[in-house]
Amino acid sequence: MVYAIGFAAFATRPPVEPDAVGPLTAEEMEANFANGLRGLLNGIHSPPES
């Protein structure tokens, strides 16, 4: 839940750099969200290293 709220908060902000590209498309935002969530869940489910 925190990931989703944080993603939404930062994804909807305007670019910080003056020469940054404009807003992402819905497809790009969905892909970014899915990739980040996948990484988060993989980290939670990974067995600890010994």
PASE-697561 format. One line per 8 residues: number of its first residue (from 1); their letters; for each residue x negated, y, z of N, C-alpha, C. Coordinates in nm, 4 decimals, decimal comma, padded with zeros to 6 digits. Layout:
N
NUM> a> X Y Z X Y Z X Y Z ~ ...
END
This chain:
50
1> mvyaigfa> -00,0824 -00,1179 00,0000 00,0000 00,0000 00,0000 -00,0879 00,1257 00,0000 ~ -00,1923 00,1239 00,0788 -00,2809 00,2391 00,0855 -00,3504 00,2598 -00,0488 ~ -00,3890 00,1508 -00,1135 -00,4537 00,1625 -00,2448 -00,3595 00,2307 -00,3437 ~ -00,2336 00,1901 -00,3465 -00,1375 00,2467 -00,4409 -00,1160 00,3955 -00,4158 ~ -00,1029 00,4343 -00,2903 -00,0823 00,5761 -00,2581 -00,2066 00,6571 -00,2927 ~ -00,3236 00,6052 -00,2574 -00,4484 00,6752 -00,2893 -00,4698 00,6878 -00,4389 ~ -00,4402 00,5820 -00,5113 -00,4552 00,5865 -00,6570 -00,3645 00,6938 -00,7162 ~ -00,2398 00,6968 -00,6716 -00,1449 00,7951 -00,7231 -00,1895 00,9371 -00,6891
9> afatrppv> -00,2415 00,9571 -00,5699 -00,2851 01,0910 -00,5289 -00,4004 01,1413 -00,6142 ~ -00,4982 01,0557 -00,6417 -00,6141 01,0991 -00,7182 -00,5920 01,0931 -00,8687 ~ -00,5066 01,0060 -00,9157 -00,4833 00,9923 -01,0597 -00,4022 01,1085 -01,1150 ~ -00,3263 01,1755 -01,0323 -00,2422 01,2845 -01,0809 -00,3056 01,4212 -01,0635 ~ -00,4255 01,4259 -01,0077 -00,4951 01,5543 -00,9920 -00,5552 01,5978 -01,1245 ~ -00,5677 01,7290 -01,1485 -00,6336 01,7754 -01,2710 -00,7828 01,7431 -01,2661 ~ -00,8482 01,7336 -01,3813 -00,9923 01,7044 -01,3842 -01,0712 01,8115 -01,3098 ~ -01,1791 01,7693 -01,2428 -01,2626 01,8620 -01,1668 -01,3664 01,9270 -01,2567
17> epdavgpl> -01,4257 01,8501 -01,3455 -01,5282 01,9036 -01,4346 -01,4639 01,9862 -01,5452 ~ -01,5236 02,0995 -01,5797 -01,4638 02,1864 -01,6819 -01,4510 02,1217 -01,8191 ~ -01,5441 02,0340 -01,8555 -01,5398 01,9733 -01,9890 -01,4813 01,8315 -01,9849 ~ -01,4124 01,7975 -01,8773 -01,3526 01,6644 -01,8658 -01,2359 01,6494 -01,9622 ~ -01,2111 01,5267 -02,0000 -01,1008 01,4952 -02,0901 -00,9693 01,5167 -02,0158 ~ -00,8647 01,5455 -02,0885 -00,7331 01,5691 -02,0297 -00,6780 01,4481 -01,9588 ~ -00,5518 01,4527 -01,9216 -00,4922 01,3422 -01,8455 -00,4940 01,2102 -01,9230 ~ -00,5008 01,1026 -01,8478 -00,5002 00,9695 -01,9080 -00,3604 00,9336 -01,9550
25> taeemean> -00,3551 00,8431 -02,0501 -00,2254 00,7926 -02,0949 -00,1718 00,6961 -01,9895 ~ -00,0451 00,6645 -01,9996 00,0160 00,5701 -01,9059 -00,0529 00,4340 -01,9138 ~ -00,0915 00,3924 -02,0326 -00,1580 00,2629 -02,0494 -00,2955 00,2641 -01,9829 ~ -00,3690 00,3746 -01,9968 -00,5006 00,3842 -01,9339 -00,4881 00,3857 -01,7815 ~ -00,3896 00,4573 -01,7310 -00,3688 00,4614 -01,5864 -00,3323 00,3231 -01,5331 ~ -00,2459 00,2518 -01,6059 -00,2061 00,1172 -01,5639 -00,3262 00,0237 -01,5627 ~ -00,4116 00,0333 -01,6656 -00,5306 -00,0519 -01,6724 -00,6270 -00,0187 -01,5592 ~ -00,6472 00,1102 -01,5297 -00,7348 00,1498 -01,4196 -00,6826 00,0982 -01,2861
33> fanglrgl> -00,5513 00,1111 -01,2661 -00,4903 00,0633 -01,1423 -00,5078 -00,0871 -01,1289 ~ -00,4786 -00,1611 -01,2346 -00,4888 -00,3071 -01,2318 -00,6325 -00,3522 -01,2067 ~ -00,7295 -00,2873 -01,2710 -00,8699 -00,3243 -01,2509 -00,9143 -00,2988 -01,1071 ~ -00,8763 -00,1853 -01,0526 -00,9123 -00,1552 -00,9144 -00,8465 -00,2497 -00,8161 ~ -00,7200 -00,2789 -00,8370 -00,6483 -00,3704 -00,7488 -00,7068 -00,5109 -00,7582 ~ -00,7412 -00,5533 -00,8779 -00,8027 -00,6853 -00,8963 -00,9340 -00,6933 -00,8185 ~ -01,0149 -00,5895 -00,8266 -01,1411 -00,5884 -00,7523 -01,1193 -00,5914 -00,6021 ~ -01,0213 -00,5168 -00,5555 -00,9890 -00,5156 -00,4133 -00,9437 -00,6541 -00,3664
41> lngihspp> -00,8544 -00,7152 -00,4409 -00,8036 -00,8475 -00,4020 -00,9109 -00,9550 -00,4127 ~ -00,9963 -00,9467 -00,5131 -01,1070 -01,0435 -00,5237 -01,2000 -01,0318 -00,4048 ~ -01,2238 -00,9109 -00,3584 -01,3095 -00,8914 -00,2415 -01,2465 -00,9482 -00,1160 ~ -01,1164 -00,9380 -00,1031 -01,0480 -00,9906 00,0142 -01,0501 -01,1435 00,0137 ~ -01,0361 -01,2045 -00,1040 -01,0261 -01,3501 -00,1142 -01,1597 -01,4205 -00,1324 ~ -01,2664 -01,3458 -00,1486 -01,3971 -01,4100 -00,1659 -01,4438 -01,4715 -00,0344 ~ -01,4983 -01,5923 -00,0410 -01,5514 -01,6521 00,0820 -01,6739 -01,5747 00,1292 ~ -01,6950 -01,5648 00,2587 -01,8131 -01,4929 00,3084 -01,9398 -01,5639 00,2667
49> es> -02,0415 -01,4837 00,2371 -02,1714 -01,5409 00,2000 -02,2493 -01,5725 00,3266 ~ -02,3242 -01,6839 00,3232 -02,4023 -01,7181 00,4425 -02,5479 -01,6932 00,4232
END
